[in-house]
Amino acid sequence: MWDRYKSKNKLPRLILVSGSFPNIACGVSPHTERIARLTAERDLYDVHVLTSADAAVDISAAQGYQVHPCIKKWSMRKAGEIRREILAREPDVIHIQNPTIKYYGWNSLTMSVLVPRLKKMAPRIPLVVTQHDIAVGQPIFRRRYRPMFWAADAVLVSNSRDEQAVLAQGIDAAKLYRAPVSSHIKLTARSEEAKAAARRAMGISPEALCIVYFGFIHPARNIDVWIKTLHCLSQSNDDIHGIILGGAFPGQEKYHQQCRNLAEKSGLTRKMTWTGYAREDQIAQGLAAADVFVSLPQRGADMRNSSIITGMLAELPVVTTTNRRYYEDEDLKTMGCIMVSADQPEEISRAIEDCRLNPPSADFLARRREFLDADKIWREHIDVHFRAYRNLPPEPARKFNG
């Protein structure tokens, strides 16, 4: 492919299709921007992002590639229009991001209709799908993505849970690739001096047991359970502080307020810091101030959760959740994460207390941070993309030796 394009003095065209792009509030937004930029930097593809016609889209964020905010509606009924928008740009490779915040509800079937149609209309164009998440409790609901997996030439996932779930759809392992992800947040080096400075700036006692959460305020993240856990801890330790780095998930403002009310009712108003939608420097400061990172997703955690990866990069002990209705991510255990039930404040409190009494060694936390180094992981991520684009066989996932 590259020889014939070189003779024409142009690069093969890669179309990245994503419902989200900065500044749409969605975890896929920064992911799409990053992979477009890192791909364009290698100067092997002419990169274009096809995304939502949303006023929040900031086309100035693009560096070395073009953004086309032209899709007014993501739905099964609009699959034909979306297909025409993609093919009109004469792609040489098509890379679909699935799902994003724009594909919720019935719209989660959009790509299961679009991808088979694309493959039928343009069978010779490599068609790659990144499945960001299929973590739902009932297997029958995961099957909604099966037509997309079968039609795609390559399927990319970021973690072992999604890998297991895709393979359970009967997909050929030879077209399933693991592309690891890391954080988008730049962090300060961990030290006692940085911790003390962060606490002074945030008005937190130097001796307090400080736990932190980073992410959206959403019922599925069990923020109410997180607050109840903080209340449990405060019964035996008056010097405690909780930090919540993040604002309400769009549409969940009522739940956000319920959590604020619960904290007040539990007598935690002076023992908590709520940053709202936090800047990168605020996130780095909050993580520097903390002793333990606690995230309680109802469906269980995996190595797709960039917020949890951020906690690891901050060299914090991590308490997070498992969900036995779904596959488990064994990589979290090798990373030293303490796994708890998502809705048991007493159990979670004991896990946090154990972190205080028996923290992981500084050497272990530093080696984990090095393994998850953002620059290293994102380079590997793009390498995996290129293998998928060129139909090269997938390689075994790199493992952390704890």
C-alpha positions in Angstrom: 0.0 0.0 0.0 2.7 2.5 1.0 4.7 2.1 -2.2 1.8 3.2 -4.4 1.1 6.2 -2.2 4.7 7.2 -2.0 4.8 7.3 -5.8 1.8 9.8 -5.7 3.6 11.8 -3.0 0.8 11.3 -0.4 0.0 9.2 2.6 -2.8 6.6 2.9 -5.8 8.2 4.5 -7.0 7.0 8.0 -10.5 8.0 9.1 -11.1 7.8 12.8 -14.8 7.7 13.6 -15.8 8.7 17.1 -19.0 10.2 18.6 -16.8 12.1 21.0 -13.9 14.6 20.7 -12.8 17.4 23.0 -14.6 19.1 24.6 -17.6 16.7 24.7 -17.8 15.3 28.2 -16.8 11.7 27.6 -13.8 9.6 28.4 -13.4 8.7 24.7 -12.9 12.4 23.8 -9.3 12.7 25.1 -8.6 9.2 23.9 -9.6 10.1 20.3 -7.6 13.3 20.3 -4.5 11.5 21.7 -4.5 8.6 19.3 -5.1 10.9 16.3 -2.2 13.2 17.3 0.2 10.3 18.1 -0.7 8.6 14.8 -0.2 11.8 12.8 3.2 12.4 14.5 4.5 9.3 12.9 3.8 10.7 9.4 2.6 7.3 8.0 -1.1 8.3 7.6 -3.1 11.3 6.6 -5.3 11.3 9.7 -8.9 12.6 9.8 -11.4 12.5 12.7 -15.0 12.2 11.8 -17.1 13.2 14.8 -20.4 14.7 16.1 -21.8 18.0 14.9 -21.7 19.2 18.5 -21.0 22.8 19.6 -18.7 21.5 22.2 -16.2 20.1 19.6 -13.0 22.1 19.6 -11.4 21.7 16.2 -8.5 23.8 17.3 -7.4 20.9 19.5 -6.3 19.0 16.4 -2.5 19.0 15.9 -1.3 17.5 12.6 -4.6 16.1 11.5 -8.1 17.3 10.5 -11.4 17.1 12.4 -14.8 16.9 10.7 -17.7 17.5 13.1 -20.4 16.5 10.7 -22.5 13.7 12.2 -25.8 15.2 13.5 -27.3 12.0 14.9 -25.8 8.6 15.8 -28.5 6.0 15.4 -29.4 2.8 13.5 -31.7 4.8 11.2 -28.8 7.1 10.3 -26.3 4.3 9.6 -26.6 4.9 5.8 -25.9 8.6 6.1 -22.9 8.0 8.4 -21.6 5.4 6.0 -21.8 7.8 3.1 -20.0 10.5 5.2 -17.1 8.1 5.9 -16.7 6.8 2.3 -17.0 10.3 0.8 -13.6 11.0 2.4 -12.0 8.2 0.4 -10.5 6.3 3.3 -7.7 3.7 3.0 -8.2 2.6 6.6 -11.3 3.1 8.8 -11.0 3.0 12.6 -14.3 3.0 14.6 -14.4 4.0 18.3 -17.1 2.1 20.1 -18.9 3.1 22.2 -19.0 6.8 23.2 -21.4 8.9 25.2 -23.3 9.6 21.9 -24.1 5.9 21.5 -26.2 5.4 24.7 -29.5 3.6 24.9 -30.8 2.2 21.5 -28.0 4.2 19.9 -25.6 1.5 21.3 -26.7 -0.5 18.3 -25.5 2.1 15.8 -22.1 0.5 15.1 -23.6 -3.0 15.0 -25.6 -1.8 12.0 -23.0 0.6 10.5 -19.9 -1.7 10.5 -21.4 -4.6 8.6 -22.8 -2.1 6.0 -19.4 -0.5 5.6 -17.7 -3.8 5.1 -20.3 -4.8 2.5 -19.9 -1.6 0.6 -16.1 -1.3 0.8 -14.8 -4.9 1.4 -11.2 -4.0 0.5 -10.8 -1.2 3.0 -9.3 -2.4 6.3 -11.9 -1.9 9.0 -10.7 -1.7 12.6 -12.9 -1.4 15.7 -11.8 -0.3 19.2 -14.3 -1.7 21.7 -13.7 0.6 24.7 -16.1 -1.3 27.0 -18.7 -4.1 27.0 -18.9 -4.4 30.8 -22.5 -5.2 31.4 -23.8 -7.9 33.7 -26.0 -10.0 31.4 -24.2 -11.8 28.5 -27.3 -11.4 26.2 -26.7 -7.6 26.2 -23.1 -8.0 25.2 -24.3 -9.8 22.1 -25.5 -6.5 20.6 -22.0 -5.9 19.4 -21.5 -9.2 17.8 -22.4 -8.2 14.2 -19.8 -5.4 14.5 -17.1 -7.8 15.8 -17.8 -10.3 13.0 -17.7 -7.7 10.2 -14.5 -5.9 11.4 -11.1 -7.0 10.1 -9.6 -6.3 13.6 -11.0 -5.7 17.0 -8.9 -3.8 19.6 -9.5 -3.9 23.4 -7.5 -2.4 26.2 -7.9 -5.0 29.0 -8.4 -8.7 29.7 -12.0 -8.4 30.7 -13.1 -7.0 27.4 -10.8 -9.5 25.7 -12.6 -12.4 27.4 -16.0 -10.9 26.5 -15.2 -10.4 22.8 -13.8 -14.0 22.5 -17.0 -15.3 24.1 -18.8 -13.9 21.1 -17.0 -16.5 19.0 -14.6 -14.0 17.5 -11.4 -15.4 16.0 -8.5 -14.7 18.4 -6.3 -13.9 15.4 -8.1 -10.6 14.8 -8.3 -9.6 18.5 -5.6 -7.1 19.6 -4.8 -5.7 23.1 -3.8 -2.1 23.0 -3.1 -0.9 26.6 -4.1 2.6 27.7 -2.6 4.9 30.3 -3.6 8.2 31.8 -4.0 11.6 30.1 -3.0 13.5 33.3 0.5 14.8 34.0 1.5 14.2 37.6 4.1 15.6 39.8 6.8 13.3 41.3 5.6 11.7 44.5 7.5 12.8 47.6 6.8 13.7 51.2 7.5 17.4 50.4 5.0 17.4 47.5 2.4 15.7 49.8 2.9 18.2 52.5 2.7 21.2 50.1 -0.5 19.8 48.5 -2.1 19.4 51.9 -1.2 22.9 53.0 -2.7 24.3 49.8 -5.9 22.3 50.2 -6.3 22.9 54.0 -5.9 19.2 54.9 -4.3 18.1 58.2 -0.7 16.7 57.8 -1.7 13.7 59.9 -5.1 13.0 58.3 -5.9 9.7 56.6 -6.8 11.1 53.2 -8.6 9.1 50.5 -9.2 10.3 47.0 -11.6 9.6 44.1 -11.0 10.9 40.5 -13.7 10.7 37.9 -17.3 11.6 37.1 -20.0 11.7 39.8 -22.3 8.9 38.5 -24.5 6.3 40.3 -22.6 3.5 38.6 -19.5 4.8 40.3 -21.1 4.4 43.8 -20.2 7.8 45.1 -22.9 7.4 47.8 -21.2 4.2 49.0 -17.8 6.0 48.9 -19.2 8.7 51.2 -20.7 6.1 53.5 -17.3 4.4 53.6 -15.7 7.8 54.6 -18.4 8.1 57.4 -17.5 4.5 58.6 -13.8 5.4 58.8 -14.6 8.7 60.7 -16.3 6.7 63.5 -12.9 5.3 64.6 -10.6 8.0 63.2 -11.7 11.6 63.6 -8.7 12.8 61.6 -9.8 11.8 58.1 -10.4 13.6 54.9 -12.0 12.7 51.5 -11.2 14.3 48.2 -13.5 14.0 45.2 -11.9 15.2 41.9 -14.6 15.5 39.3 -18.1 16.9 38.5 -21.5 15.4 37.7 -21.7 13.2 34.7 -24.0 15.0 32.2 -27.6 14.3 33.2 -26.6 13.2 36.7 -26.7 16.5 38.4 -29.5 15.3 40.8 -27.4 12.4 41.9 -24.4 14.8 42.5 -26.6 16.9 44.8 -27.9 13.8 46.6 -24.3 12.8 47.3 -23.5 16.3 48.6 -26.5 16.1 50.9 -25.5 12.7 52.1 -22.0 14.1 53.0 -23.6 17.0 54.9 -26.1 14.7 56.7 -23.2 12.4 57.7 -21.3 15.2 59.3 -18.5 15.2 56.7 -18.8 18.7 55.3 -15.5 19.8 56.9 -13.9 16.5 56.1 -14.3 16.6 52.4 -13.0 18.5 49.4 -15.1 18.6 46.2 -13.3 20.2 43.3 -16.0 19.9 40.7 -14.7 19.5 37.1 -11.0 19.7 38.0 -8.1 21.1 36.0 -5.1 18.9 35.4 -3.1 20.8 38.1 -6.0 20.3 40.6 -6.1 16.6 39.9 -2.3 16.3 40.4 -2.5 18.2 43.6 -5.4 16.1 45.0 -3.6 12.9 44.2 -0.4 14.2 45.8 -2.2 15.0 49.0 -3.8 11.5 49.3 -2.9 8.3 51.1 -5.2 5.9 49.3 -7.1 6.0 45.9 -10.6 4.5 46.1 -12.8 3.9 43.1 -16.0 1.8 43.3 -17.5 1.1 39.9 -20.6 -1.1 40.3 -19.7 -3.3 37.3 -16.2 -3.9 38.6 -12.9 -2.3 37.6 -10.4 -3.2 34.8 -7.3 -1.7 33.1 -9.6 0.3 30.9 -10.3 2.7 33.8 -7.9 5.5 33.1 -8.8 7.2 36.4 -7.6 4.1 38.3 -4.5 4.0 36.2 -4.0 7.7 37.2 -4.1 6.7 40.8 -1.5 4.0 40.2 0.7 6.5 38.4 0.4 8.8 41.4 2.0 5.8 43.4 -1.0 5.4 45.6 -2.4 2.1 47.0 -5.6 1.4 45.1 -8.9 0.0 46.5 -11.4 -0.9 43.8 -14.1 -3.4 43.0 -14.7 -6.7 41.4 -18.0 -7.9 39.9 -18.4 -11.7 39.7 -21.3 -11.4 37.3 -18.7 -10.3 34.7 -15.2 -11.3 33.9 -12.4 -10.3 36.2 -9.3 -8.4 35.3 -6.5 -10.4 36.9 -4.0 -7.6 35.9 -5.4 -5.4 38.7 -4.4 -8.0 41.3 -0.9 -8.2 39.9 -0.8 -4.4 40.1 -1.4 -4.7 43.9 -5.0 -3.4 43.9 -7.2 -4.5 46.8 -10.5 -5.8 45.4 -13.7 -5.3 47.3 -17.5 -5.4 46.8 -18.9 -2.3 45.3 -21.7 -1.7 47.9 -20.3 -2.7 51.3 -18.9 0.3 53.2 -17.7 -1.8 56.1 -15.7 -4.1 53.9 -14.3 -1.1 51.9 -13.4 0.6 55.2 -11.4 -2.4 56.4 -9.5 -2.5 53.1 -8.6 1.2 53.4 -7.5 0.6 57.0 -5.4 -2.3 55.9 -3.7 0.0 53.3 -2.9 2.4 56.1 -1.4 -0.3 58.3 0.3 -2.3 55.6 1.0 -0.1 52.7 2.7 -1.4 49.5 6.4 -0.8 49.5 7.6 2.4 47.8 9.7 0.2 45.5 6.7 -1.7 44.3 4.7 1.5 43.7 7.6 3.0 41.8 8.0 -0.1 39.6 4.3 -0.1 38.9 4.4 3.6 37.9 7.3 2.8 35.5 5.4 -0.1 33.9 2.4 2.2 33.3 4.5 5.2 32.1 2.2 7.2 29.9 4.7 7.8 27.1 5.7 4.2 26.9 2.1 2.8 27.1 0.7 5.2 24.4 3.6 4.4 22.1 2.8 0.7 22.5 -0.9 1.5 21.9 -0.2 3.1 18.6 2.1 0.2 17.6 -0.8 -2.2 18.1 -3.0 0.0 16.0 -0.5 -0.1 13.1 -0.3 -3.9 13.4 -4.1 -4.1 13.1 -4.2 -1.6 10.1 -1.7 -3.8 8.2 -3.2 -7.1 9.2 -0.1 -8.2 11.1 -0.8 -10.9 13.8 -1.4 -9.7 17.3 1.3 -10.0 19.9 0.9 -11.2 23.5 0.1 -8.5 26.0 3.0 -7.2 28.1 2.7 -8.3 31.8 3.7 -6.6 35.0 5.9 -8.7 37.2 4.9 -7.5 40.7 
